[in-house]
Amino acid sequence: MSEVPVLDVSNFNIVIALLGGFLSVFGLVSYLFKEKFYLSEARSELNLDTITLYFTRLVLGVQLVLAGIQLPSRYLRIEWRSLSLLLGPVMCSMWIATSLLVWAMVPDLSFLHALAVGSCVTPTDPVLSNSIVKGKFADKNIPKELQKIIVAESGANDGLGYPFLFLALYLIKYTGMGGAGTTGGAAKAMGYWFGITWGYTIIMSVIYGAIVGWIFKEALHWAEERKYVDRESFLVFAFSLAMFIVGTDGMLGSDDVLACFVAGNVFTWDDWFRLETMDDSFQPTIDMLLNVSIFIWYGAICPWYRFAHNDVIPIYRLIFLGILVLLLRRLPFVMLLHKKIHQIEHWRQALFVGFFGPIGVSAIFYLYVSLEFLRDIEVDGQPREDTERLQDVMTVVVWFMAICSVIVHGISIPVGKLGFYLPRTISRIVSTDRNSDPEAPAPFYVKHQSRSRDRNSRSILPIGGSIIRSSGQRPGEKIDTVRSPTVDSLPVSKVTGGDDATLVPDGRDDADRRRSRTELKQDEQEPRTEGTPMSRRIIQFPEVNGRVHGQEKD
């Protein structure tokens, strides 16, 4: 990759731009073609690194357009304070912390090279992040505002990984090995970083994405008002937008990933498209197919053998590095700043946000961008020695970090749900078995007189059954009950007499009810005796199979 922007008219950029443009233009008049003009639809060994880079660009472009569309109207403008903390101090700290860990664990690696490795795994992955904040578990356990800030951060910081990466790459090219094969030194490197990376790559991509997103939004509004677009093309419009931007912005040599996220936000700036497609399953289906496809591809090309057989880092150090990166790359900094981010309400949510900063598709994308750049650094027509070793280090470490994150973050939710529901399931099974045993003794009841001044406040306390908190109750106050499994199947009714409140199991006959009231009145007339607390309690045993517990029924 040349540091000076040139028009990159490659086959991939041409094909993806034409495909996205055709789908967008055809989508605007698809109803006319299908329903008015009655035109039918048409039926109809390469470089693995290049294919992987292009495939990754496509998946990221689609994901980030969808991420931008998911956010509510004007979300980036409203929540810019929280996002600035996550994209500024937190992201910079993630880069430095990861680079320090790589520098410490990989033998004979310079800190400048470690900065290049760390920059690849700094952005949080939008593909894995979306899988975490979607679904029933997320809807039940993750607040909506927290879901939105995670999606916004993962979308924005993917495109903002370029400055971290190219600061290291430019310095490596112009200062590494004394600047062999190049001229200009560090001053030229910093000039390219400010002018090309920030000015052309970042700022231009934001402007381009905003313009294209606005044009697509207005065009779709115009076509929909005149009923020129059918439902299928309406739903696929976001995907055609993503492909068009990936192709055209790729030709310009700018940051197509960031442009896609900005375009998605502008495209749904008025919330119209998001609300129209909120309940439709087409976008999630295509999203799922792309995600499954990219991870199948990654599994096929991942350098599994090199993890244990390489000249870069021993396998035990590599495993330890993976654990340290997952624990220290993000979590400490989110915990430190979470009180300033209003979407994170308490430390448990901060723990969740800090832990779920996955490494995945975006890391592989930046890895292959780096490899493409480093291959162009030559001395006398041969690859420079330091860049060759850096390519080996980046390939092994970044791929291993991505695999670790996919495994750990991929199974965290299922394992967490298992740990949460398993004890409850076991308890429910044990309780059900105990209740279904006919030989199990039934609970007995203790009639209790409150020690409060109001002597008319009465309740029956079932021992081993429903525990009625009646101490200190006043007449007319609600009596709270806590059910235990032994009487869950036995409904409780309230029998009211004057100021008395007596809870007895349903199913007793009228004689039992009258007897309970008579005993209660006799208990009121008995004098209190100090030192005999049970004198105010009459134990009544329920019937079990025609027998009073422990006695024959009269």
N, C-alpha and C positions, 0 to 999 in steps of 0.2 A: 504493500500500500504506500503510495507516494504521499509525502507530507503536503505537497501542493495540490489543491483540488483540481481534478480534470474530469471531463465528461466521460463517465464509465459506461459506454454503450455495449455491455456484455449481453450474451444471449439470455441469461436469466432476467436481467433488468428489463430487456425489451419484451420478453414473453409475459412477465408478471404485470408490467404496466399496461400492455395491450389487453390482457385478460381482464384486469380490474376495470380499465376504461370501458371495454365492451359491455361487461356486466352492468356497469353503472348506467351507461347510455341506454342499453336495451331495457334495463329495469324501469326507466322513466316512462317508456311507452310500451311496456310488455302487455298490458291489457289490450291495447289497440291491435298489436300484432296477433295475439292469440284469439281474441273474441271478435274483432272487427275485420281484420285482413285474413283471418283463418290460415295463418302460416304456422306450420308445425315446427317442433324443435328438432335439431339435428341429432342423429344417433351416431352416434358415433362410438473392457474393464476401464470405469471412469475414476476421477480423483475423488476419493472419499471425503477428504477434508473440505473440498469445495462444495460437494453435495450437502455435507453436514451443515456448513455455514449457511447455505442458501435455505435449506429446510428449516433451520433454526430461526432465521430472519423471518420467514413466512409465518411460523407458529407464533413468534413473539409479536409480530405486527397485528395478527388477528386478535391475540389475547389482549393486547394493550388498547386496541380500539374498543373491544368489549368491556374492558375495565373502565375506560373513560365513559362509556355509555351507562354503565351501572351506577355511576355516581349521580346524586341529585343535581338539580339545576344550580349552576354557578358555585359548585362545591369548592373548587380550587380557590376562588376569590374569597369565599366565606371563611374557609378553614386554613388560610395561608399561614397563620401563626403556628399551629400544631405541625403542619407539614414542613415549615421551615426548620423547626427543631429536629424533626426526623431526618430531613434531607441535608441538614447542615452539621451540627455537632455530633449527632448519633452516627451518621454515615461516615464522617471523617474519622471518628473514633473506631468504627468497625474496620476501616481500611488500615489504620495504624496498628491496631491490636492484632489483626490477622497477619500483617506483614512481620511484626515482631515475633509471633509464634513460628511462622515459616522460617524466618532467619535463624531462630534459636534451634529448630529441630532438623533442618536440612544441612548436612555438612558442607563446608566450603562454598557457601552461598553469600554473595555480597548483599548488603542491605538494599541497594538500588534494585537488584534483581528480585529481592523479596517483595519490594513495593509493587513490582509488576505482577507477581503471583497473587498478592493480596488484593489487588484491584479487581481481579477476575471474579473473586467470590464475595466482593463487598455488596453488590446489589442483591436485594431479596427477590426471589423468583416469583413472577406473577402467576405462573402455572400452578405451582404447589400452593401458593398463598390462596388462590381461588378455591382450590379443593378443600382448604381448611375452613374458609368462611362461608361455604355454601353447604346446603343440606339441612336435614332435620336437627343434627347435633348442634350445628352453628346457630340455627334459628332459636333453639331452646336454651343454649348456654352462653352464647356470645351476644352482647348488646349490639343493636343495629349500628349505633354510632361507632363502636369499636370495629365492626366489620368494614365500615366505609373508610375509616382512616387506614386500615391495613391494606385495602385494595388501592387506595390513592397512593400510599407510600410505595408499594411494590410496583405500581405503574410508572411513577415519576422517577424513582431511583434507578430503574433499568436504563433509561436513556441518559441519566446523569453519571453513569459509570465511565463514560469516555474521558472526562478530564482526569480522573484518577489514573486510568490506564495509560493515556498518552503523555502525561507528565513523566512517568517512569520510562516509557518507550523512547521518547525524544532524548531524554538524558542518557539513556543507554546507547543510543545510536551516535550521539555527538560527543559523548565524553568517555564511553566505554573503551578500554584498551587504548587510552590516549587519543580517542577520536579517530582510530585507524579507518581509512577509507572514506572519511568525511572531512569537512572543513566547517569552521564557524564556532565550534565548542558550545559551552553552556548558554551563551548569549543567543545563539541561533536557535537552540532547543527551546528556550523560554519564549522567544519571539514566535516560533511556530505554535507553541502551546496556547499563548494568548490569542494570536491572530487566527490560526486555523481551527484549533480545537474549540475555543470558546466563541469566537466571532462567527466562523463559517459553520462549524458542525452543530453547535448547541443553539445559538441564537437564531440562525437561519432555519433550523428544523422547527423551532417553536413557531416562527412566523409562517413558514410554509404549511405546517399542520393546521394552524388556525385558519388560514385562508381557504385551504381545500375543505376543511370540515364545514366552514360556513357556506361555501358554494354548494356542497352536497346537501346540506340541510335545506337551503332555500329551494334548490331544484326539486327535492323530494316533496316539500310543501306545495310547490306549484303543481307538480304532477298529481298529487293526491287530491288537491282541491278540484281538479278537472277530471278525476276518475280515469287517469291514463295509466295508472300502475295497478297491477293485480297484487293479491295478498302474498303470493310466493316471492315475487320480486321485491316487495316491500320488506319482507323479513330478511332477505339475503343482501340488502343494501349495505349493511354494516360490513359484511365480508368483502364486498366489492370495493368499498372505501379503503379497507385495510390493504388489499392487494394493489390497488392503484397507488397508494402512498409508498408502499414498500418498493414498487418498481420505479416510480418517478423520482422519489427522493434518493433511491439507490443510484440512479443515473447521475444525479447531482453530486453524489459523494458526501451527502450530509448524514445526519443521525436519523435514519428512518424509524428507529424504535421509538425515540422520543416524539417524533412527528406524529406517529400513529396514536399515541396516548393523548396528545394535545388535540388532534383532530376528533377523537372520540368524545372528548369533553365539549368541544365547540359544537359538534354535531347534535348533541342533546342538551345544549345550553338552556333551552326553554322547556326541557323535560318532556316534550311532546313524543319523541320517538321512544324514549325509555318507558313511558306509561303505556304506549300503544303495544309494545312488545313484552311487557312485564310478565304476562301469564302464558306466553307462547313457549313451546318446548323446542322450537327449531334451533335457535341459537345455542342453548345448552347442549343439544345433540351434536351439532357440528364442532362445538368446542371440545366435547368429550372425545370425538373421533380424532381430532387433531392431536390432543394430548396423549391418547393411547398410541397413536402412530409414532409420535416423536420419541416416546420412551421405549417403544419396541425397537426403533432405529438405534437409539443410544445403547440399548442392551446388546445389539448385534455388533456395533463398532467399538464398544468400550475396550480399552487395552487391559483386559483382566490379567493377562499373563505378566504384564510389566509391573504390576503392583508388588509382586513377590520377587521378580527377577529384573533388577535394574541397577544402574551404577549411580543413582541419585540419592536414595534414602532406603535404609533397611525397613522391612515390613513392620517390625515392632515399633519403630519410630513413627512410621506412617499412620499406624492405628492410633498411637498416643496423640499425634498431631490432630487427627480427625476428632478425637474426643475433646481436646482442648479448644479447638476452633468452634465446635458446636456449643460449648459451655461459656466461653469467654469472648467470642467475637462480637456479641450483640447484647446479651443479657445484662451485664453490669451497667451499661450506659443507659439503657431504657429504665432500669430500676432507679438510676440516679436522677433522671430528668422527668419521670412519669408524673410528678405533681404539677408540672407546668403544661402538661398535655391534658386538656379537660376531658377528652374521650376516655382516658384511662382513669377510672374512678377510685381504685384502691390497688394495693400491692399485688393482689392475686391476678388482676387483669394485667398489671405490669409484668408479672412473671410470665403470663401467657404470651404477651406481645414480644417480650424479650427472647423467649425460647423459640417461638415460631417466626424465625427469619430465615426461611429455607434457601438452600443453594441448589440450583437446578439448571433449567434451560438457559437462563441468562448467563450463568457462569461458563457454560459450554460455548455460547455465542462469543463472549469476550475472549475465551481461550483461542478460538480459531481466527478471530480478528488479530490477536497478538501474533499467532504463528504466521499469518499472511504478511504482517509487517516485518517480522524478524527475518524471514527468508530473503527479503530484498536487501538486507545489510550484508554487503560483500566487500572483500579485499582482494584485488587482482582477479576478479571473476570467481572467487571461492567464498563460501559462507564464512563469516567471521567466527572465530573459535568460541568466544564468550556467548554469542547468540545461539550457537548450536547447543551448548550445554543448557542455556536458559530454556530453549524449546523442550528439551527432555524433562527438565524440572517442572515446567508448567503443565506439560501433558500428564505426568504421573500425579502430581499433587492436586491439580484442579479436578481431574476426573475422579480421583479418590474422594475428594471433599464432596463432590456432587453425589456420588453413590452413597456415601455416609448420610447425607442429608435426606436423600430420597427414602432410604430405609428408615431412619429414625423419625423424621417428620411424617412419613407415610403411615407408620404403624402406631404413632403416639395416640391418635384419637381412638382407634379400635382397642388398644390396650387400656387406655384410660376408661373407656366405657365398660370394658370387661371388669376392671377393678372396682368400678362403681356399682355395677349391677349384680356381680357374682355373689357378694355377701347377702344382698337383699333377696336374691333368688333362693339361696340355700336356706335362709331364715324362713321364707315363705313356705318352702317345701316341708321343712321340719314342723312348722306350725300347723300346716294342713294335715300332716300325718297324725299329730297329737290330737287335733280336733275330731278326726275321723275314728279314733279309738273308742269303742263303746264302754270299755272297762275303765277309762280314765275318770277320776273323781270330778264331779261337777263343782263349780265354785259355790261357796256359801256366803251369806249376806250378814252384815252387822248393821243393826239399826243404831244410828248414832245421833245423840242430841248435842247440838252446838253449844260451846261454852260462851257464846255471845249473850248479850243481855236479852235478846229476843229468843225466848224459849220455844216459840212456835216454829222456828226454822228446823225442819227435819229432813233427813234423807237416808235412804238405805244404801250402805256401802258394800258392794259385792267384792269379796276378797278373791283375788285371782281373776276377776272379771273386769267390768268397767269401774274405774276409780272415779268417784264423784267428789270433786273438791267442794265441800260444803262448809268447812270451818269458817265461822264468821260471816255466813251468808245473811243477808237481810231479806225480809219478805219482798217478793216480787223480783229479786235479782236473778239474773240468768245463772244457771248452774252449769259449769263447764265439766265435761266428761272427757276422759282419755280412755279409749278402748284398748283392750288387750286381745290377743288372738283367740283366747278361750271362749269369748262370748260374742265374737263378731257376727255370728249367724243368728244371735238372739236379739230381736228388736226390743227397744226400751220405750215405754210410754210413760207419760206424766199424769199422775192422778192428783188432782188439786182439791183440797178441802180447806176452806177458809184461808188462813195464812200458811198452812202446811204445804210442803212440796215433797211428795214421795215418789221416787222412781222405782217401779217394779217391772219385772219381765212380763211381756205380753204372753198370753196363753193361759194365765191363771184364771180360775173361775171366779164368780162373784163372791163366793164364800171366802176364798183366800184373800180377796181384796178387803172384805169387811173385817176378817180376822186381823189383818195387818194394821188396819186403822184402830181396832179395839186395843191391840197390844201397845200401839203408839200412845193412846190416851192414858192407858194404865201406867205407862212409863213416865208420863208427865206428872201423875199424881204421887208417884213414889218419892219419899224424901231423899235428898242427897246424903250420901255417907262419905265422909272424908276417908281417904286411904283405900277406897274400893272403887277405882275408876271403872271397872267392868260392870258395876251395879247399874250404870246408865246404858248398858248395851245388852240387847237381847239377840242371841245368835239364833238364826233361823236357817235350817238346812233344807236345801231344795230336794225335790223328789227325784230319784233315779230309778227307772224301771219299776215303778209302783212301790218303792221303798224310800222312806226318809233315810238319808245317808247315815248308815250305822244303826237304824231302828226299823222295825216293821211298821207299816202304815196302819193306823187304826181303822 
